[in-house]
Amino acid sequence: MKKLNLAKLVLATSLSVLLFNCEKDSEGIFETDQDATAKDAHVCIEKWNTNNSKAASVKDVQWEPGQTIRVKFLNGSNYLQSKVKQYAVQWEDHANVKFEFVSSNSSANIKIGFGNYNNAKGYWSYLGTASNNQSHSMHYQYFNNSTSDTEFRRVIVHEFGHALGLIHEHQNPVAGINWNKEVVYEYYQRTQGWSRAQVDNNLFRRYSASTTNYSAYDSKSIMHYPIPAAHTTDGVAVGSNTRLSATDKSFIARIYPGSTNPPTGDICDGVAEYNGGFYSVGDKVTYRGNLFERTASGWKHLGACGTAKSKSNTAVTYPSV
């Protein structure tokens, strides 16, 4: 499963930093023409300077257990900022860290941009404490008011995994993926313009067990690339994971041990207001002072905000289906 990366960080002003950058790609869309859909999906890739890189230890990128990590937004609408707040804190349920969102003029460890801020491209994050020395350490280019909650969750939880020091799961030292290398080389050269060396670095290179804190390989990890069956010699595919896996949760708890933040008692804490958009089964929203969960047939009422469970028998107004 994930691993706190310690390998190959970009040297910047004598400090090693690793940047994870998401470019447009069509992996995970296996049923349709990949060229036609390449502009519609985004997969996080690793970019680093191979001429100025070195292995690092866990201590180089890991925050202290129990630490409050300050986060600020460099731009972005209130709505987009609220989605980051909503999903980033999912890590807090399992890791002994806390994200504190502060004003844009305050000092912060993680600094987030949206859209075309600073001419940045893709979805990306610096790794762990490497964020400290960056004026812009995380970016979400493609989010907008039409983005689904499933996509918000997939990308935000993934990027905050990098911000906590996690690398891509397919580069786990024990991943053992049987890549169909020539097919993969051709695909990424055609869709991304990558050289064979870039494919080797972003796909095939695995981190050393001696420099990586890792657990058993987890194909369900939120940190895993989606992999089409055609990209492996045995036809084994990995879908687009959109939620923390059980191994994600247990691993991050081991990396950041100790008591996690106690619940506030408000079941609506950290849940965004219903906005009339598209929601997937399992998504939660607040609406007129109540918490709801999307089901296959509509909305399930979970209780009134400010309570541990519903204790009101009064009529409840439901969001639209």
Phi, psi and omega in degrees: 000202186301168181212135176291117185289144179218002186259144167046085178249144183289127178285126176220117184048052178067007179246132179281128177224142179244126181255128173256122187238134180257123177253164175295135179201165184247013177297145181095346176252083192273335189276340187248172179297123187291323179297320183292333185255002185301332182279353189258345182236159185222132180235138184282128178239158181263133175234130179207159183272105185290343180277338182229059183229160179202160174290153180223167179262167178304323182298336182290336186234352185270136173286167177281136174304136182086358183287144170267118182261118184276134184232135175225158178258135179272338176193192176105150180288162177302324181295311180296320177298322181295327179290322176298314179299321183297317188261334179300323185289354176300331177293330183296336180290345187231339179248144179277067174218164177222136175264123177250117180272121186243171182291161185294339180262010178263160174287146182208158175276316180250129182236122192248131174245157178234159172061231183262021180306129177057025180059024180284152181238145170078191172253131180198163176209143168288156187271124173052226184290354173299340178296334187303321187261016178250137176283343181213102192250350180212146183214143176231097185282321196262359180294143172206183184291347179263356179296134180286157178295329177299318179289320175305310183297313182304311186284314185294313180297321178298310183293324176288338170297316174300317181297337175269358175106012183268139177262179180290137185296328181291350177258012172306137180305336182246024183298312175063035178284132181271081185292140168270085196299317182296323177295318181293317177304312182296318182297312183285332174292321183286318186267333184240346184075022182283146170280168177299324179295322178293321176295317178304316184290315187276336184244307193271332182292131174249147180286150180289138178298331182284343182240013184226133173270115188215166173237189179301147180304136185229101181290347180266000185299143174296343182267005183272139168297144163287139183230119176293151179301327181293345182270001178235150182286338180259006177074013179280125181248158173235126182282185179272103182283131186240000180223157173299133176275170177299323179288323173307312185293314182289325181291313182294330176292327178286324180288323179240076186284166179115180182292130173280168184297130180293151179296150181281344186093349178259113183292346180266359183300124178082002180260130184285156177289143175302133184239009179081002182274193180277136177230145178265160177303131181100342178291145180244147178218159168256147181204117178051047174081013180228159179255134180230152174237134181286132175242178180295335184253352182162225181242138176255127180280121182262343179145173179276142177300145179090004181230161176281334175202164184296132177225019182247136177258007180285160181298141182244134176269125184264150172297164177288147178275000000 
